[in-house]
Amino acid sequence: MVSLAAPMNNRFTLCIMFGLAASPALAADGSLSLRFSDSTTGSQLPVGWKNYPMSRHKAKADIRLVRDGDTTVLHIDANRSAGGIAHALKLSPEQVLSWRWKVDHSVAGANLEKKHGDDFAARVYVFFDVPTSALTFGERLKLRVARIAMGHELPRAALCYVWDNTHPVGTIAPNAYYGAVRTIVLQSGNALAGQWRNEHRDVAADFRAAFGRQAPQITGVAVASDTDNTKGHVNAWFGDLTFSAPAAAPESTDE
């Protein structure tokens, strides 16, 4: 596992107003599935999902539900733009998050260590209820400024799983704009571009690896794609997301 250092400056990246959607009910086995596949195609988002701005001053990516084979998936077309959707939750951190994703290519000019390179073909965020007292003074100040400027609540900590361009799979790094978001590289480069990839992540274990402490409650999840810094063009697709107990999580498979 590779760890990188980066500046902790604020980009107002994770602008989600928690509480807009009630946490959905768990299934009988304790799992929670956030399904795109049950939805009709078009720009109308499934219940519970909300658009949120990744940047107030830059172009918004086109986000819509589309058919991929016989299944409905979420498509983000990020053309010199950024966009994502988020869902508020209230879950124990002892979860395995499973999903599948696909990109047409990685973002060639990206560099997760630099603010001007902070773009990814695809991102999946998990937000956490970290107490304000656990943040550094600088992080608390940045949160206050961001809330005033954007008029949104911001998650105080997050994991950001990404499809990167050059860094090795397993890299963990602070976000170049806000260090309380930790980037984890799950896919890298173009060798598997155009193919659906299935991911299964032990969220609590990833939080401990990224932050060096126990994970607090999960408060939300988001999917996103962005090329607003590097001025490129990328397409990303996301399938259903499921939270489940670690023992109940499926084996990793790829298509």
TIGUDO-749895 format. One line per 4 residues: their letters; for each residue x, y, z of N, C-alpha, C. Coordinates in Angstrom, 1 decimal. Last residue first. Layout:
BEGIN
A> X:Y:Z:X:Y:Z:X:Y:Z; ...
END
This chain:
BEGIN
EDTS> -16.2:-8.5:-14.9:-16.8:-8.9:-16.2:-15.9:-8.5:-17.3; -15.1:-10.0:-11.8:-15.1:-8.9:-12.9:-15.7:-9.5:-14.1; -15.6:-10.4:-8.3:-15.6:-10.9:-9.7:-15.6:-9.8:-10.6; -15.1:-11.2:-5.0:-14.8:-10.3:-6.1:-14.9:-11.0:-7.4
EPAA> -17.9:-12.6:-3.2:-16.6:-12.7:-3.7:-16.4:-11.7:-4.8; -20.2:-10.5:-1.2:-19.8:-11.5:-2.3:-18.4:-11.5:-2.6; -20.7:-10.3:2.4:-20.2:-9.7:1.1:-19.9:-10.8:0.1; -21.3:-11.3:4.8:-22.3:-11.5:3.8:-21.8:-11.0:2.4
APAS> -19.3:-10.5:6.5:-19.4:-11.9:6.3:-20.3:-12.2:5.1; -19.7:-7.6:6.5:-18.5:-8.2:5.9:-18.7:-9.7:5.6; -23.0:-6.6:5.5:-22.1:-7.0:6.6:-20.9:-7.8:6.0; -23.3:-4.2:2.9:-23.6:-5.4:3.5:-22.6:-5.7:4.6
FTLD> -24.5:-1.9:0.4:-23.8:-2.1:1.7:-24.2:-3.4:2.4; -24.2:-1.5:-3.0:-24.8:-2.2:-1.9:-23.9:-2.2:-0.7; -25.2:0.2:-6.0:-24.3:0.1:-4.8:-25.0:-0.6:-3.7; -25.4:-0.5:-9.5:-26.0:-0.4:-8.2:-24.9:-0.5:-7.1
GFWA> -23.0:1.1:-11.7:-24.1:0.2:-11.4:-24.6:0.4:-10.0; -21.9:3.8:-13.6:-21.9:3.2:-12.3:-23.2:2.3:-12.2; -19.6:5.2:-16.0:-20.9:4.5:-15.7:-20.8:3.8:-14.4; -18.1:8.0:-17.5:-18.1:7.0:-16.5:-19.5:6.5:-16.3
NVHG> -16.1:9.7:-19.9:-17.4:9.1:-19.5:-17.2:8.0:-18.5; -14.3:12.7:-20.3:-14.3:11.3:-19.9:-15.7:10.9:-19.6; -12.1:15.2:-21.3:-13.4:14.7:-21.5:-13.4:13.2:-21.2; -10.2:18.0:-19.8:-10.4:16.8:-20.6:-11.9:16.4:-20.8
KTND> -9.3:19.9:-18.0:-10.0:20.3:-19.3:-10.1:19.2:-20.3; -8.3:19.6:-15.5:-7.4:19.2:-16.6:-8.0:19.5:-18.0; -10.5:20.5:-13.9:-9.1:21.0:-13.7:-8.3:20.8:-14.9; -12.7:19.0:-14.7:-12.8:20.5:-14.7:-11.4:21.1:-14.6
TDSA> -13.4:16.4:-14.9:-12.3:16.8:-15.7:-12.2:18.4:-15.7; -15.0:13.8:-13.0:-14.6:15.3:-13.2:-13.4:15.4:-14.0; -17.6:12.1:-11.4:-16.6:12.1:-12.4:-16.2:13.5:-12.7; -19.1:10.2:-8.7:-18.8:11.4:-9.4:-17.8:11.1:-10.5
VAVG> -21.3:9.3:-6.0:-20.5:8.9:-7.2:-20.3:10.1:-8.0; -21.5:8.9:-2.4:-21.7:9.7:-3.6:-20.9:9.0:-4.8; -23.1:8.5:0.8:-22.3:8.0:-0.3:-22.5:8.8:-1.5; -23.2:9.1:4.4:-23.6:9.3:3.0:-22.6:8.6:2.0
TIQP> -22.4:8.5:7.0:-23.5:9.4:6.8:-23.9:9.7:5.3; -21.3:6.0:9.2:-21.4:6.4:7.8:-22.6:7.3:7.6; -19.6:6.5:12.3:-20.8:6.2:11.5:-20.7:6.7:10.1; -16.0:6.1:12.2:-17.3:6.5:12.8:-18.5:6.1:11.9
AQRG> -13.3:3.7:12.5:-14.3:4.5:11.6:-15.5:4.9:12.4; -10.3:4.2:14.4:-11.6:3.5:14.1:-12.5:4.4:13.3; -7.3:5.4:12.7:-8.2:5.3:13.8:-9.5:4.6:13.4; -5.9:5.9:10.4:-5.2:5.5:11.6:-6.0:5.4:12.8
FAAR> -6.8:6.7:7.9:-6.8:7.7:9.0:-6.1:7.2:10.2; -6.5:4.5:6.1:-6.4:5.9:5.6:-6.2:6.9:6.8; -7.0:2.2:7.7:-5.8:2.3:6.9:-5.5:3.8:6.5; -9.5:2.8:8.7:-8.4:2.6:9.6:-7.1:2.8:8.9
FDAA> -11.0:2.8:6.3:-10.9:4.0:7.1:-9.7:3.9:8.0; -10.7:0.2:5.5:-10.1:1.2:4.6:-10.0:2.5:5.4; -12.2:-1.1:7.5:-10.8:-1.4:7.3:-10.1:-0.3:6.5; -14.7:0.0:7.0:-14.1:0.2:8.3:-12.6:0.0:8.2
VDRH> -15.2:-1.1:4.4:-15.2:0.4:4.6:-14.4:0.7:5.9; -14.1:-3.2:2.3:-14.3:-3.2:3.7:-14.1:-1.8:4.2; -15.4:-3.4:-1.0:-14.4:-2.7:-0.1:-14.9:-2.8:1.4; -15.4:-4.5:-4.1:-16.0:-4.9:-2.8:-15.0:-4.4:-1.8
ENRW> -16.2:-4.0:-7.6:-15.4:-3.6:-6.4:-16.2:-4.1:-5.1; -15.9:-4.9:-11.0:-16.7:-5.0:-9.7:-15.7:-4.8:-8.5; -16.0:-3.2:-14.0:-15.1:-3.7:-12.9:-16.0:-3.8:-11.7; -16.6:-3.3:-17.5:-17.2:-3.2:-16.1:-16.2:-3.9:-15.1
QGAL> -14.4:-1.8:-19.7:-14.9:-3.0:-19.1:-15.5:-2.7:-17.8; -13.3:0.6:-20.6:-14.3:0.0:-21.4:-14.9:-1.3:-20.9; -10.0:-0.1:-19.2:-11.1:0.9:-19.7:-12.0:0.2:-20.6; -7.9:-1.6:-18.5:-9.3:-2.2:-18.2:-10.4:-1.2:-18.6
ANGS> -5.8:0.0:-19.2:-5.8:-1.4:-19.6:-7.1:-2.0:-19.5; -5.5:2.6:-18.4:-6.5:2.3:-19.5:-6.6:0.8:-19.8; -5.1:3.6:-14.9:-4.7:3.5:-16.3:-5.8:3.0:-17.2; -6.4:1.8:-12.2:-5.4:2.8:-12.7:-5.1:2.5:-14.1
QLVI> -8.5:1.4:-9.3:-8.2:1.1:-10.7:-7.3:2.2:-11.2; -8.3:2.4:-6.7:-8.7:1.0:-7.0:-8.5:0.5:-8.4; -6.8:4.5:-4.5:-6.8:4.1:-5.9:-7.2:2.6:-6.0; -8.3:6.7:-2.4:-7.8:5.3:-2.4:-7.9:4.9:-3.9
TRVA> -8.0:9.7:-0.6:-8.1:9.1:-1.9:-7.5:7.7:-1.8; -9.6:11.2:2.1:-8.5:10.3:1.7:-8.8:9.6:0.4; -10.3:14.2:3.4:-10.7:13.3:2.4:-9.5:12.5:1.9; -8.8:15.9:4.9:-9.7:15.0:5.6:-10.5:14.1:4.7
GYYA> -7.5:17.7:3.2:-6.8:16.5:3.7:-7.7:15.5:4.4; -8.4:19.1:0.3:-8.9:19.0:1.7:-8.4:17.6:2.2; -7.0:19.2:-2.1:-7.7:20.4:-1.6:-8.1:20.3:-0.2; -5.8:16.7:-2.5:-5.0:17.9:-2.7:-5.6:19.2:-2.2
NPAI> -6.5:14.2:-0.1:-7.0:15.0:-1.3:-6.2:16.3:-1.3; -3.9:11.9:0.9:-4.9:13.0:1.2:-5.3:13.7:-0.1; -3.9:8.6:-0.4:-3.3:9.9:-0.3:-4.4:10.9:0.1; -2.9:5.3:-1.2:-3.7:6.1:-0.3:-3.1:7.5:-0.1
TGVP> -2.7:2.8:-3.7:-2.3:4.1:-3.2:-3.3:4.8:-2.3; -4.0:0.7:-4.8:-3.6:0.6:-3.4:-3.1:1.9:-2.8; -2.4:0.8:-7.9:-3.6:0.4:-7.2:-3.2:0.2:-5.7; -0.2:3.6:-8.5:-0.5:2.2:-8.4:-1.8:1.9:-7.6
HTND> -1.2:6.3:-10.8:-0.7:5.8:-9.5:-1.1:4.3:-9.3; -2.3:7.0:-13.3:-0.9:6.6:-13.2:-0.5:5.9:-11.9; -5.1:7.6:-13.2:-4.4:7.4:-14.5:-3.1:6.7:-14.3; -7.8:6.0:-11.3:-6.8:7.0:-11.5:-6.1:6.8:-12.9
WVYC> -10.8:5.8:-9.9:-10.1:5.2:-11.1:-9.1:6.3:-11.6; -11.1:5.8:-6.3:-11.0:6.4:-7.6:-10.5:5.5:-8.7; -12.8:6.5:-3.3:-12.3:5.5:-4.2:-12.3:6.0:-5.6; -12.5:8.4:-0.6:-12.8:8.6:-2.0:-12.1:7.5:-2.9
LAAR> -13.8:8.8:2.6:-13.0:8.0:1.7:-13.4:8.3:0.3; -14.0:11.7:4.7:-14.6:10.9:3.6:-13.4:10.0:3.0; -15.2:14.1:7.1:-14.2:13.1:6.6:-14.8:12.2:5.6; -17.3:15.9:7.3:-16.0:16.2:8.0:-14.9:15.2:7.6
PLEH> -19.2:17.0:4.5:-18.8:15.9:5.4:-17.4:16.2:6.0; -20.9:20.2:4.8:-19.8:19.4:4.2:-19.5:18.2:5.1; -23.9:21.9:4.0:-23.1:21.1:5.0:-22.0:20.3:4.2; -23.9:24.9:2.1:-24.1:23.5:2.2:-23.4:23.0:3.5
GMAI> -23.2:27.5:1.3:-24.5:27.3:1.9:-24.9:25.8:2.1; -20.7:28.2:0.4:-21.5:27.4:-0.4:-22.9:27.2:0.1; -19.6:30.0:2.3:-19.5:30.3:0.9:-20.5:29.5:0.0; -20.1:28.7:4.7:-20.6:30.1:4.5:-20.6:30.4:3.0
RAVR> -18.8:26.3:4.4:-20.2:26.3:4.6:-20.8:27.7:4.4; -16.1:27.1:4.0:-16.9:26.4:2.9:-18.4:26.5:3.1; -15.5:28.2:6.5:-15.5:29.0:5.3:-16.3:28.4:4.2; -15.7:25.8:8.1:-16.6:27.0:8.3:-16.6:27.9:7.1
LKLR> -13.7:24.2:6.9:-15.1:23.8:6.9:-16.1:25.0:7.1; -11.4:25.6:7.5:-11.8:25.4:6.1:-13.3:25.0:6.0; -11.4:25.4:10.3:-11.5:26.7:9.6:-12.0:26.6:8.2; -11.0:22.7:10.6:-12.3:23.3:11.1:-12.5:24.6:10.4
EGFT> -8.5:22.4:9.4:-9.6:21.7:8.8:-10.9:22.3:9.3; -6.9:23.9:11.2:-7.0:24.3:9.8:-8.2:23.7:9.1; -7.2:22.4:13.6:-7.7:23.8:13.5:-7.9:24.2:12.1; -8.3:19.0:12.7:-7.3:20.0:13.1:-7.9:21.4:13.0
LAST> -10.9:17.1:14.2:-10.3:17.8:13.1:-9.2:18.8:13.6; -12.3:16.2:16.4:-11.2:15.3:15.8:-10.5:16.0:14.7; -14.3:18.0:16.9:-13.1:18.0:17.8:-12.0:17.1:17.3; -16.3:17.3:15.2:-15.5:18.5:14.9:-14.2:18.5:15.7
PVDF> -16.5:13.8:14.6:-16.7:14.9:15.4:-15.8:16.1:15.1; -17.5:12.3:11.5:-16.3:12.6:12.4:-16.7:13.8:13.3; -19.3:10.5:9.9:-19.7:11.5:11.0:-18.5:11.7:12.0; -18.4:10.2:6.5:-18.4:9.8:7.8:-18.7:10.9:8.8
FVYV> -19.0:9.0:3.1:-18.9:10.1:4.1:-19.0:9.6:5.5; -17.4:7.7:0.4:-18.2:7.3:1.5:-17.9:8.4:2.6; -17.5:8.1:-3.2:-17.2:8.6:-1.9:-18.0:7.9:-0.8; -16.0:7.2:-6.1:-17.1:6.7:-5.2:-16.6:7.2:-3.8
RAAF> -15.2:8.4:-9.4:-15.0:8.4:-7.9:-16.2:7.8:-7.3; -13.6:8.3:-12.5:-14.7:7.9:-11.7:-14.3:8.0:-10.2; -11.5:9.8:-13.6:-12.5:9.3:-14.5:-13.8:8.9:-13.7; -10.6:12.8:-11.8:-10.6:11.3:-11.9:-11.7:10.9:-12.8
DDGH> -8.4:15.5:-10.9:-9.5:14.9:-11.7:-9.4:13.4:-11.7; -6.4:17.4:-9.9:-7.3:16.7:-9.1:-8.6:16.4:-9.9; -4.4:19.0:-10.9:-4.5:17.7:-11.5:-5.6:16.8:-10.8; -4.2:21.3:-9.4:-4.5:21.5:-10.8:-4.7:20.1:-11.5
KKEL> -3.4:20.2:-7.0:-4.7:20.8:-7.1:-5.1:20.9:-8.6; -1.6:17.1:-6.9:-1.7:18.5:-7.3:-3.1:19.0:-7.4; -1.7:14.4:-6.7:-0.9:15.1:-5.7:-1.0:16.6:-5.9; -3.1:13.3:-8.8:-3.8:13.4:-7.5:-3.0:14.1:-6.4
NAGA> -3.3:14.4:-11.8:-2.2:14.1:-10.9:-2.8:14.4:-9.5; -4.3:14.0:-15.3:-4.6:14.1:-13.9:-3.3:13.8:-13.0; -4.3:13.9:-18.0:-3.6:15.0:-17.4:-3.7:15.1:-15.9; -6.0:11.7:-18.7:-4.6:11.7:-19.0:-3.8:12.7:-18.2
VSHD> -8.2:9.9:-17.0:-7.9:11.3:-17.3:-6.4:11.5:-17.5; -9.0:6.7:-18.7:-8.6:7.5:-17.5:-8.3:9.0:-18.0; -12.0:5.9:-20.6:-10.5:6.0:-20.4:-10.2:6.8:-19.2; -14.5:5.2:-20.1:-14.0:5.0:-21.4:-12.5:5.1:-21.5
VKWR> -15.3:3.1:-17.2:-14.9:4.4:-17.8:-14.4:4.1:-19.2; -17.4:1.6:-14.8:-16.8:1.5:-16.1:-16.4:2.9:-16.5; -18.3:-0.4:-11.9:-18.1:0.9:-12.6:-17.3:0.6:-13.9; -20.2:-1.7:-9.2:-19.4:-1.9:-10.4:-19.4:-0.6:-11.1
WSLV> -20.0:-2.4:-5.6:-20.5:-1.7:-6.8:-19.7:-2.1:-8.0; -20.2:-2.6:-2.1:-20.0:-3.3:-3.4:-20.6:-2.5:-4.5; -18.9:-2.2:1.0:-19.5:-1.5:0.0:-19.2:-2.2:-1.4; -19.3:-3.7:4.1:-18.6:-3.9:2.8:-19.5:-3.2:1.7
QEPS> -19.2:-2.2:7.3:-19.9:-2.5:6.1:-18.9:-2.9:5.0; -19.2:-0.8:10.0:-18.8:-2.2:9.7:-19.6:-2.7:8.5; -20.3:1.7:10.5:-19.2:1.6:9.6:-18.7:0.2:9.2; -23.9:1.9:10.4:-22.7:1.4:11.1:-21.5:1.4:10.1
LKLA> -25.5:4.6:8.8:-25.1:3.2:8.8:-24.0:3.0:9.8; -27.4:6.6:7.1:-27.1:6.5:8.6:-26.8:5.0:8.8; -27.2:8.8:4.3:-27.3:7.5:4.9:-27.1:7.6:6.4; -27.8:10.5:1.2:-27.6:10.5:2.7:-28.0:9.2:3.3
HAIG> -26.2:10.4:-1.8:-27.3:9.9:-1.0:-27.0:9.9:0.4; -25.3:12.3:-4.7:-25.1:11.8:-3.4:-26.4:11.3:-2.7; -23.6:12.7:-7.8:-24.8:12.6:-7.1:-24.5:12.0:-5.7; -21.6:15.0:-9.9:-21.9:13.8:-9.1:-23.2:13.8:-8.4
GASR> -19.2:16.6:-12.0:-20.6:16.3:-11.5:-20.6:15.0:-10.7; -17.5:18.9:-14.1:-17.5:18.0:-13.0:-18.9:17.8:-12.5; -15.7:19.4:-17.2:-16.7:19.7:-16.2:-16.6:18.7:-15.1; -14.8:18.7:-19.7:-14.3:20.0:-19.1:-15.2:20.4:-18.0
NADI> -17.2:16.6:-19.6:-16.5:17.3:-20.7:-16.1:18.7:-20.2; -18.4:13.9:-18.4:-17.6:15.0:-17.8:-16.8:15.6:-18.9; -21.1:12.2:-18.0:-20.4:12.7:-19.2:-19.7:14.0:-18.7; -22.2:9.5:-16.3:-21.7:10.9:-16.1:-20.8:11.2:-17.3
HLVT> -24.9:7.3:-15.8:-23.8:7.7:-16.7:-23.5:9.2:-16.4; -26.1:4.5:-14.1:-25.9:5.9:-14.1:-24.7:6.3:-15.0; -28.1:1.9:-15.8:-27.0:2.4:-15.0:-26.9:3.9:-15.0; -30.2:-0.7:-16.4:-30.1:0.7:-16.3:-29.0:1.0:-15.3
TDGD> -29.6:-3.5:-18.6:-29.7:-2.9:-17.2:-29.6:-1.4:-17.3; -29.0:-4.9:-20.9:-30.4:-5.0:-20.4:-30.6:-4.4:-19.0; -26.7:-2.6:-22.1:-27.3:-3.9:-22.3:-28.7:-4.0:-21.8; -27.5:0.0:-20.4:-26.3:-0.6:-20.8:-26.6:-2.1:-20.9
RVLR> -29.4:3.0:-20.5:-29.4:1.5:-20.6:-28.0:1.1:-21.1; -29.1:5.6:-18.1:-29.1:5.1:-19.4:-29.1:3.6:-19.4; -29.6:8.6:-16.3:-29.7:7.1:-16.3:-29.8:6.6:-17.7; -27.2:11.3:-16.2:-28.5:10.7:-16.5:-28.4:9.2:-16.4
IDAK> -25.5:14.3:-16.2:-25.7:13.1:-15.5:-27.1:12.6:-15.8; -22.9:16.3:-17.4:-24.2:15.8:-17.7:-24.4:14.4:-17.0; -21.2:18.5:-15.2:-21.2:17.4:-16.1:-22.7:16.9:-16.3; -21.0:22.0:-15.1:-21.6:20.8:-14.5:-21.6:19.7:-15.6
AKHR> -18.2:24.3:-15.0:-19.3:23.6:-15.7:-19.7:22.3:-15.0; -17.6:26.2:-12.0:-17.2:25.5:-13.2:-18.4:24.7:-13.8; -18.1:27.2:-9.5:-17.8:28.2:-10.6:-17.5:27.5:-11.9; -18.6:25.3:-7.6:-19.6:26.3:-7.8:-19.4:27.1:-9.1
SMPY> -18.0:21.9:-7.9:-17.4:23.2:-8.0:-18.5:24.2:-8.3; -19.7:19.9:-7.5:-18.4:19.6:-7.1:-17.5:20.9:-7.1; -23.1:20.0:-6.3:-22.0:20.7:-7.1:-20.6:20.3:-6.6; -25.3:17.2:-6.5:-24.5:18.2:-5.7:-23.4:18.8:-6.5
NKWG> -28.4:15.7:-6.8:-27.3:16.3:-7.4:-26.6:17.2:-6.4; -29.5:12.9:-4.8:-29.5:14.4:-5.1:-28.3:14.8:-5.8; -31.5:10.1:-4.1:-30.3:10.7:-4.7:-30.5:12.1:-5.0; -34.1:9.5:-3.3:-33.0:9.6:-2.3:-31.7:10.1:-2.8
VPLQ> -35.2:7.9:-6.2:-35.5:8.5:-4.9:-34.3:8.4:-3.9; -33.1:8.5:-9.1:-33.9:7.6:-8.2:-34.1:8.3:-6.9; -33.5:11.5:-11.2:-32.7:10.6:-10.4:-33.6:9.7:-9.5; -34.1:12.1:-14.5:-34.7:12.0:-13.2:-33.9:11.0:-12.4
SGTT> -33.0:11.9:-17.1:-32.3:12.8:-16.1:-32.9:12.7:-14.7; -33.2:8.5:-18.3:-33.5:9.9:-18.3:-32.7:10.6:-17.2; -34.9:5.3:-17.6:-33.8:6.2:-18.2:-34.2:7.6:-18.2; -36.1:4.2:-14.5:-36.3:4.4:-15.9:-35.2:5.4:-16.4
SDSF> -34.6:1.8:-12.1:-35.1:3.1:-12.6:-35.3:3.2:-14.1; -33.4:-0.4:-11.2:-34.8:-0.4:-11.1:-35.5:0.9:-11.7; -30.7:0.2:-11.3:-31.2:-0.8:-12.2:-32.7:-0.8:-12.2; -29.8:1.7:-9.2:-30.1:2.4:-10.5:-30.9:1.5:-11.4
RLSL> -30.2:1.3:-5.8:-30.3:0.7:-7.1:-30.6:1.7:-8.2; -28.7:0.5:-3.0:-29.1:1.7:-3.7:-29.0:1.4:-5.2; -29.3:-1.8:-0.5:-29.0:-1.6:-1.9:-29.5:-0.3:-2.4; -28.1:-3.1:2.4:-28.8:-1.9:1.9:-28.4:-1.7:0.5
SGDA> -28.6:-5.9:4.7:-27.9:-5.2:3.6:-28.8:-4.0:3.1; -30.0:-7.4:6.5:-29.2:-6.3:7.0:-28.5:-5.5:5.9; -31.7:-9.2:5.5:-30.3:-9.7:5.9:-29.4:-8.6:6.4; -33.9:-7.7:4.9:-34.0:-8.6:6.0:-32.6:-9.2:6.5
ALAP> -32.6:-4.4:4.2:-33.2:-5.6:3.8:-33.2:-6.6:5.0; -33.3:-1.1:5.6:-32.4:-2.3:5.4:-33.2:-3.5:5.0; -34.6:1.8:4.1:-34.7:0.7:5.0:-33.7:-0.4:4.6; -32.6:4.9:3.7:-33.6:3.8:3.2:-33.5:2.7:4.2
SAAL> -32.6:7.9:5.4:-31.9:6.7:5.1:-32.9:5.6:4.8; -34.1:10.7:3.6:-34.1:9.8:4.8:-33.3:8.6:4.4; -32.5:13.5:2.3:-33.1:12.2:2.1:-33.0:11.4:3.3; -31.4:15.7:3.4:-32.3:15.9:2.3:-33.1:14.7:2.0
GFMI> -29.4:15.2:5.1:-30.7:15.3:5.7:-31.8:15.6:4.6; -26.7:17.1:3.9:-27.2:15.9:4.5:-28.5:16.2:5.2; -25.9:18.4:1.1:-26.7:18.9:2.2:-27.3:17.6:2.8; -22.6:18.4:-0.1:-23.9:17.7:0.0:-24.6:18.1:1.2
CLTF> -19.9:19.0:-1.6:-21.0:19.8:-1.2:-22.3:19.1:-1.2; -17.0:18.4:-1.7:-18.0:17.5:-1.3:-19.3:18.2:-0.8; -15.3:20.5:-2.4:-15.5:19.4:-3.3:-16.8:18.6:-3.0; -14.1:22.9:-1.7:-15.5:22.8:-1.6:-16.0:21.6:-2.4
RNNM> -11.4:22.7:-1.5:-11.9:22.9:-2.8:-13.4:22.9:-2.8; -8.8:23.7:0.7:-10.2:23.4:0.5:-10.7:23.7:-0.9; -5.7:21.9:1.3:-6.4:23.1:0.9:-7.8:22.8:0.5; -3.3:20.4:2.2:-4.7:20.2:2.7:-5.4:21.5:2.5
PAAL> -1.0:18.8:0.0:-1.5:19.9:0.7:-2.9:19.7:1.1; 0.1:15.4:0.6:-0.4:16.4:-0.3:-0.9:17.6:0.6; 1.8:12.2:0.5:1.5:13.4:1.2:1.0:14.5:0.2; 0.9:8.8:0.1:1.4:10.0:-0.5:1.0:11.2:0.4
SVM> 1.5:5.3:0.3:0.9:6.5:0.9:1.6:7.8:0.4; 0.7:2.1:-0.9:1.5:3.3:-1.1:0.8:4.5:-0.4; 0.8:-1.2:0.0:0.0:0.0:0.0:0.9:1.2:0.0
END
